[in-house]
Amino acid sequence: MVDHNQKLLQELQKKSGNNVCADCGSPEPDWASYNLGIFICMRCASIHRGMGAHISKVKHLKLDRWEDSQVERMKEVGNAAAKNKYEERVPPCYRRPNWNDPQVLIEQWIRAKYEREEFSHPERQTYLSGTMEGFLMKRGKEDSRYQLRKFILSENEDTLKYHVRENKEPKGILKLSELNVVFAPAKIGHMNSMQLTFMKDGTTRHIYVYHEEPEVINNWYTAIRCAQLHLLQVAFPSTPQSDLVLRLPKDFAREGWLWKTGPRASDAHRRRWFTLDNRKLMYHDEPLDAYPKGEIFVGNESNGYCIKVSNTGNGCKEARFPFQLVTPERTYCLAATSHDDRDGWLAVLQQTIKRPVTPQDSLVEAILVRKRATSNPISIFSGR
């Protein structure tokens, strides 16, 4: 039998904002932090509990017993009011996580709000300064070992440098305005890890890094985004900030293993790791390769790009679910190992093909079609 307080909680949960998790937006939260006055999901409740009861006191909405004063606190606050308080000054470059985002992003979002109170005290947002220095573990280009490297971010110089030795010249200099950064815990095998992707000598280069402290890696991720937004605002002073935010780093649309054949009918199927980065479909021998084995530009359907599905066998027992990516230059014969995996690839590729091509996309296409080094690397400022 549902007691009086549980009935009140059920009614409160029907109010606008309370029907989704206050932190990640997942629907129908069944937990709450009764001292903060918010409704949260099980995943976020676990993070709240990890902060300690001096920060957040967590209860299940149905399985735990609620005191009258605790229910009253939930009534006084609620998700909407808490959001106004704890998210008052979230920087536009800060990535607000969704329920399916990496754990490190969600956890640091929660800790930033309630533990460190970064969005109530802007002076604590150190990632907005335009500079950052520190050490990250970086994977070798030629081997799988991770070595400690010093990284230096400078918004004024538009660079992210890394050094093998502190007092020596930088081993690598990356332009912030050409950089994509994504969290990559599953691929790298470390919860606090990132993949940096950029163009070098006309081809894509990947760098993989991690740090033992989740707050540190999240600050690096946010510092890169914030520096990029500031640089964009200088380059495009009349463009609305909301439009510029859309040009900040995005997660890969999809990654995974596919089977691929060469251009000749006699070519064998090869297992490749595919990554769809905006309109750039890359394939690699292994997920953590420094360079892709090949890169395919995925243009708009009006220019001859399309997806074709075949339900017939293709001579490879592992590649049971074939499909084709048709481009003006070549038809790529690909295959997945399951129906669901193929459907996932078809969905993201179809969405890409139907999306209009931007001036920045055209620059990517020009480099990939030329297939040679260029002295004019891609920039998020290009196509003004």
C-alpha positions as CSV (number, residue, x, y, z in Angstrom):
1,M,0.0,0.0,0.0
2,V,1.3,3.4,-1.0
3,D,1.6,5.7,2.0
4,H,0.7,9.4,2.1
5,N,4.3,10.7,1.5
6,Q,4.8,8.4,-1.5
7,K,1.6,9.7,-3.0
8,L,2.9,13.3,-2.6
9,L,6.2,12.4,-4.2
10,Q,4.3,10.8,-7.2
11,E,2.3,14.0,-7.6
12,L,5.5,16.1,-7.4
13,Q,7.2,14.0,-10.0
14,K,4.4,14.9,-12.5
15,K,5.4,18.6,-12.4
16,S,7.3,20.0,-15.3
17,G,11.0,19.3,-15.0
18,N,10.6,16.7,-12.3
19,N,9.8,13.9,-14.7
20,V,13.4,13.7,-16.0
21,C,16.7,13.4,-14.1
22,A,17.9,16.8,-12.9
23,D,21.5,16.0,-14.0
24,C,21.4,13.9,-17.2
25,G,17.8,14.2,-18.5
26,S,16.9,10.5,-18.5
27,P,13.1,10.0,-18.2
28,E,11.2,8.8,-15.2
29,P,13.8,9.2,-12.4
30,D,13.1,6.9,-9.4
31,W,15.6,8.4,-7.0
32,A,16.0,11.8,-5.3
33,S,18.4,13.9,-3.3
34,Y,16.2,15.2,-0.6
35,N,18.5,17.8,0.8
36,L,19.1,19.3,-2.7
37,G,15.4,18.8,-3.5
38,I,15.9,17.1,-6.9
39,F,14.7,14.0,-8.7
40,I,17.5,11.9,-10.3
41,C,18.1,8.6,-12.0
42,M,19.8,5.6,-10.6
43,R,23.1,6.3,-12.4
44,C,23.3,9.8,-11.1
45,A,22.1,8.8,-7.7
46,S,25.2,6.6,-7.4
47,I,27.4,9.6,-8.2
48,H,25.5,11.7,-5.6
49,R,26.1,9.0,-3.0
50,G,29.8,9.0,-3.9
51,M,30.1,12.7,-3.0
52,G,29.1,12.0,0.5
53,A,26.0,12.8,2.6
54,H,27.4,16.2,3.5
55,I,26.8,17.1,-0.2
56,S,23.8,15.0,-1.2
57,K,21.5,12.7,0.7
58,V,19.9,10.1,-1.6
59,K,16.7,8.0,-1.3
60,H,14.7,5.8,-3.6
61,L,11.2,7.3,-4.3
62,K,9.4,4.0,-3.6
63,L,11.6,1.7,-1.7
64,D,12.8,4.0,1.1
65,R,10.7,5.6,3.9
66,W,10.3,9.3,3.6
67,E,9.9,11.8,6.5
68,D,7.4,14.7,6.2
69,S,10.2,17.3,6.3
70,Q,12.1,15.5,3.4
71,V,9.0,15.5,1.2
72,E,8.4,19.2,2.1
73,R,12.0,20.0,0.9
74,M,11.3,18.2,-2.4
75,K,8.1,20.4,-2.7
76,E,10.0,23.6,-2.0
77,V,12.7,23.0,-4.5
78,G,12.2,20.6,-7.4
79,N,14.3,20.3,-10.5
80,A,13.5,23.6,-12.2
81,A,14.4,25.7,-9.1
82,A,17.6,23.7,-8.5
83,K,18.6,24.1,-12.1
84,N,18.3,27.9,-11.8
85,K,20.5,27.9,-8.7
86,Y,23.2,25.3,-9.5
87,E,23.4,26.0,-13.3
88,E,23.2,29.8,-13.1
89,R,26.5,30.5,-14.8
90,V,27.3,27.5,-17.0
91,P,29.6,28.7,-19.7
92,P,28.2,28.3,-23.2
93,C,31.3,26.2,-24.2
94,Y,30.6,23.7,-21.3
95,R,29.1,20.4,-22.5
96,R,26.0,19.6,-20.6
97,P,25.8,15.8,-20.6
98,N,22.9,13.5,-21.7
99,W,22.0,10.2,-20.1
100,N,24.0,8.2,-22.7
101,D,27.2,10.2,-22.4
102,P,30.5,8.9,-20.9
103,Q,30.6,8.4,-17.1
104,V,33.4,11.0,-16.6
105,L,31.4,13.7,-18.3
106,I,28.3,13.1,-16.2
107,E,30.2,12.7,-12.9
108,Q,32.2,15.8,-13.4
109,W,29.1,17.8,-14.4
110,I,27.4,16.7,-11.1
111,R,30.5,17.4,-9.0
112,A,30.9,20.8,-10.7
113,K,27.4,21.7,-9.8
114,Y,27.0,20.5,-6.2
115,E,30.4,19.8,-4.8
116,R,32.6,22.5,-6.3
117,E,29.8,24.9,-7.1
118,E,31.6,26.1,-10.2
119,F,28.5,27.5,-11.8
120,S,27.7,29.6,-8.8
121,H,31.2,30.9,-8.5
122,P,32.7,31.6,-11.9
123,E,36.1,32.3,-10.5
124,R,36.4,28.5,-10.0
125,Q,36.1,27.9,-13.7
126,T,39.8,27.6,-14.4
127,Y,39.2,26.2,-17.9
128,L,38.0,29.6,-19.1
129,S,41.4,31.3,-18.8
130,G,42.6,30.4,-22.3
131,T,45.7,28.7,-20.9
132,M,46.4,25.3,-19.3
133,E,49.5,23.3,-18.6
134,G,49.9,19.8,-17.2
135,F,50.9,16.2,-17.8
136,L,48.9,13.6,-19.6
137,M,49.7,10.0,-20.5
138,K,50.0,9.8,-24.3
139,R,50.0,6.7,-26.5
140,G,53.0,6.2,-28.8
141,K,52.5,6.7,-32.5
142,E,54.3,3.5,-33.4
143,D,53.6,1.4,-30.3
144,S,50.9,0.8,-27.6
145,R,52.9,2.2,-24.7
146,Y,51.7,5.3,-22.9
147,Q,54.3,7.8,-21.8
148,L,54.0,10.9,-19.6
149,R,54.0,14.1,-21.7
150,K,53.6,17.7,-20.9
151,F,50.8,19.5,-22.7
152,I,50.5,23.3,-23.0
153,L,47.3,25.0,-24.3
154,S,47.5,28.6,-25.4
155,E,44.4,30.4,-26.8
156,N,46.4,33.4,-27.8
157,E,48.7,31.2,-29.9
158,D,45.9,28.9,-31.1
159,T,48.0,25.9,-30.1
160,L,48.1,22.8,-28.1
161,K,51.7,21.7,-27.7
162,Y,53.1,18.5,-26.1
163,H,56.7,17.9,-25.0
164,V,58.7,14.8,-24.5
165,R,61.0,16.8,-22.2
166,E,60.0,20.0,-20.4
167,N,63.0,22.0,-21.4
168,K,63.1,20.9,-25.0
169,E,61.2,22.1,-28.1
170,P,57.7,20.7,-28.4
171,K,57.4,17.3,-30.1
172,G,54.0,18.3,-31.6
173,I,52.1,21.5,-32.2
174,L,48.4,21.2,-32.8
175,K,46.2,24.1,-33.9
176,L,43.3,24.4,-31.5
177,S,41.1,25.7,-34.4
178,E,41.7,22.4,-36.3
179,L,41.2,20.0,-33.4
180,N,38.4,17.6,-32.6
181,V,38.4,16.1,-29.1
182,V,36.2,13.3,-27.9
183,F,36.1,11.1,-24.8
184,A,37.1,7.5,-25.6
185,P,36.8,5.3,-22.5
186,A,35.6,2.2,-24.2
187,K,38.2,2.3,-27.0
188,I,41.2,3.3,-24.9
189,G,40.2,1.2,-22.0
190,H,40.5,4.0,-19.4
191,M,37.6,5.9,-17.9
192,N,39.4,9.2,-18.1
193,S,40.6,9.2,-21.7
194,M,40.3,11.4,-24.8
195,Q,41.1,11.1,-28.5
196,L,42.5,14.2,-30.2
197,T,41.9,14.2,-34.0
198,F,43.4,16.7,-36.5
199,M,44.7,17.0,-40.0
200,K,48.5,16.6,-40.6
201,D,50.0,16.8,-44.1
202,G,46.7,16.1,-45.8
203,T,45.6,13.2,-43.7
204,T,44.0,12.6,-40.3
205,R,46.1,12.0,-37.2
206,H,44.8,10.6,-33.9
207,I,46.4,11.1,-30.5
208,Y,45.2,9.2,-27.5
209,V,45.6,10.5,-23.9
210,Y,44.4,9.8,-20.4
211,H,44.8,11.1,-16.8
212,E,44.2,9.2,-13.6
213,E,42.1,12.1,-12.2
214,P,38.6,12.5,-13.9
215,E,38.4,16.2,-13.0
216,V,41.7,16.9,-14.8
217,I,40.8,15.2,-18.1
218,N,37.4,16.9,-18.0
219,N,39.1,20.3,-17.5
220,W,41.3,19.7,-20.5
221,Y,38.3,18.7,-22.6
222,T,36.4,21.9,-21.5
223,A,39.5,24.1,-21.9
224,I,39.8,23.1,-25.5
225,R,36.2,23.8,-26.2
226,C,36.2,27.1,-24.4
227,A,39.4,28.3,-26.2
228,Q,37.9,27.3,-29.5
229,L,34.7,29.3,-28.8
230,H,36.7,32.4,-27.9
231,L,38.7,32.1,-31.1
232,L,35.5,31.7,-33.1
233,Q,34.0,34.8,-31.5
234,V,37.0,36.8,-32.6
235,A,36.9,35.5,-36.1
236,F,33.1,35.8,-36.5
237,P,32.0,38.8,-34.3
238,S,28.6,39.1,-35.9
239,T,27.7,35.4,-35.7
240,P,25.3,34.5,-32.9
241,Q,27.1,32.6,-30.1
242,S,24.5,29.8,-30.3
243,D,25.6,29.2,-33.9
244,L,29.3,29.2,-33.0
245,V,28.7,26.6,-30.2
246,L,27.4,24.2,-32.9
247,R,30.9,24.3,-34.5
248,L,32.6,23.1,-31.3
249,P,33.9,19.5,-31.2
250,K,31.4,16.7,-31.6
251,D,31.4,13.0,-30.8
252,F,31.9,10.6,-33.6
253,A,28.6,9.7,-35.2
254,R,29.5,6.0,-35.0
255,E,32.4,3.7,-34.7
256,G,32.9,-0.1,-35.0
257,W,34.1,-3.0,-37.0
258,L,32.9,-3.5,-40.6
259,W,34.1,-5.8,-43.4
260,K,35.4,-4.0,-46.5
261,T,36.6,-5.2,-50.0
262,G,38.9,-3.4,-52.4
263,P,37.8,-1.9,-55.7
264,R,38.3,-5.2,-57.7
265,A,35.8,-8.0,-57.7
266,S,38.6,-10.5,-56.7
267,D,39.6,-8.5,-53.7
268,A,39.1,-10.3,-50.4
269,H,37.1,-9.0,-47.4
270,R,39.2,-7.3,-44.8
271,R,38.0,-6.4,-41.2
272,R,38.5,-2.7,-40.6
273,W,37.7,-0.3,-37.7
274,F,35.4,2.4,-39.1
275,T,34.9,5.9,-37.6
276,L,32.4,8.4,-38.9
277,D,33.6,11.9,-38.0
278,N,31.0,14.4,-39.4
279,R,31.3,13.7,-43.1
280,K,34.6,11.9,-42.9
281,L,34.4,8.1,-42.9
282,M,37.7,6.7,-41.9
283,Y,38.8,3.0,-41.7
284,H,41.8,1.6,-39.8
285,D,43.5,-1.7,-39.2
286,E,43.0,-1.3,-35.4
287,P,40.9,1.1,-33.3
288,L,43.9,2.9,-31.8
289,D,45.9,3.4,-35.0
290,A,47.6,6.8,-35.2
291,Y,46.5,7.2,-38.9
292,P,43.5,5.9,-40.8
293,K,44.2,3.4,-43.6
294,G,41.7,5.3,-45.8
295,E,39.3,8.2,-45.7
296,I,36.0,8.6,-47.5
297,F,34.1,11.9,-47.9
298,V,30.4,11.4,-47.5
299,G,28.6,14.1,-49.4
300,N,25.0,15.1,-50.1
301,E,22.6,12.9,-52.0
302,S,22.2,15.6,-54.7
303,N,25.8,15.0,-55.7
304,G,25.5,11.3,-56.3
305,Y,26.0,9.9,-52.8
306,C,23.7,7.1,-51.7
307,I,23.4,3.9,-49.7
308,K,22.4,0.6,-51.2
309,V,21.4,-2.5,-49.2
310,S,22.0,-6.1,-50.4
311,N,20.3,-9.1,-48.8
312,T,22.3,-11.6,-50.8
313,G,25.5,-13.4,-49.7
314,N,28.9,-12.0,-50.7
315,G,31.2,-15.0,-50.3
316,C,32.4,-14.1,-46.8
317,K,30.7,-15.9,-43.9
318,E,31.6,-13.2,-41.4
319,A,30.3,-10.4,-43.5
320,R,26.7,-11.5,-43.5
321,F,24.9,-8.2,-43.8
322,P,26.3,-6.2,-46.8
323,F,25.6,-2.7,-48.0
324,Q,27.2,-0.2,-50.4
325,L,28.3,3.4,-50.0
326,V,28.1,4.9,-53.4
327,T,30.2,8.0,-54.2
328,P,30.8,9.8,-57.5
329,E,34.3,8.2,-57.6
330,R,33.7,4.7,-56.3
331,T,31.3,2.3,-54.8
332,Y,32.5,1.0,-51.4
333,C,31.3,-2.6,-50.6
334,L,30.9,-2.9,-46.8
335,A,29.3,-5.4,-44.5
336,A,28.3,-5.8,-40.9
337,T,28.2,-8.9,-38.8
338,S,24.7,-8.3,-37.5
339,H,21.4,-6.9,-38.7
340,D,21.2,-4.4,-35.9
341,D,24.8,-3.2,-36.6
342,R,24.1,-2.7,-40.2
343,D,20.9,-0.8,-39.4
344,G,22.9,1.5,-37.1
345,W,25.4,2.3,-39.9
346,L,22.7,2.8,-42.5
347,A,20.9,5.3,-40.2
348,V,23.9,7.5,-39.5
349,L,25.1,7.4,-43.1
350,Q,21.6,8.2,-44.5
351,Q,21.4,11.2,-42.0
352,T,24.8,12.4,-43.2
353,I,23.9,12.1,-46.9
354,K,20.6,14.0,-46.5
355,R,22.3,16.9,-44.5
356,P,23.3,19.9,-46.6
357,V,27.1,20.3,-47.2
358,T,28.6,23.4,-45.5
359,P,31.6,25.4,-46.7
360,Q,33.7,23.7,-44.0
361,D,32.6,20.3,-45.3
362,S,33.7,21.3,-48.8
363,L,37.2,22.0,-47.5
364,V,37.4,18.5,-46.0
365,E,36.2,17.1,-49.3
366,A,38.9,19.0,-51.2
367,I,41.7,17.6,-49.1
368,L,40.4,14.0,-49.2
369,V,39.8,14.1,-53.0
370,R,43.3,15.5,-53.7
371,K,44.8,12.7,-51.5
372,R,48.0,14.7,-51.1
373,A,49.6,17.0,-48.6
374,T,48.4,20.5,-48.5
375,S,49.9,23.7,-47.1
376,N,46.4,25.0,-46.2
377,P,45.1,22.8,-43.3
378,I,41.5,22.8,-42.3
379,S,40.3,25.3,-39.8
380,I,37.0,25.8,-38.0
381,F,37.3,29.4,-39.1
382,S,37.4,28.6,-42.8
383,G,34.4,29.2,-45.0
384,R,33.6,32.5,-43.5
